[in-house]
Structures are given as C-alpha cells and as structure tokens.
Amino acid sequence: MMNFRQQLQSGKHLLGTMVTLPTAATAEILADLGFEWLFIDAEHSALSYGCLLYTSDAADEGLGVDL
C-alpha cells in the first residue's frame, strides 16, 4: 500500500477535510467515513493544546497513519 506522499506523487485524488471542532470524536468519525486526510486547524478554531493532542491521536488511529 502506498503512503500518503506516494499517493500524492502518483496523481491520485485524495479526499480530505478540515477539522475545527474541539473534539477528538470529530476526527475519528471523519476518518471512519473514508476521508484520506484531515487538516486539523489549530490556528482558526477553538482547539486547545490538549484537545489538539487528543484529536491528532484519534486521526492517527482512524486514518491508520503515523503522525
């Protein structure tokens, strides 16, 4: 299986979205829905540092990638 970078370089269209809600469940649900990448916006949203850690962990598990 190709990693994220290899998929981008191959020209494959990858479906993704932005995460701005301050809950780890949001990232987990989006990953389970089939999104291939998530942009976790910590600058323009209400994500605190602690919430950012939980959200990135949930995305890591849901997407099956190493962050």
Summary of the structure (lengths in Angstrom):
residues: 67
radius of gyration: 12.1
end to end distance: 17.0
largest distance: 35.2
contacts: 160
relative contact order: 0.23
helix: 45%
strand: 12%
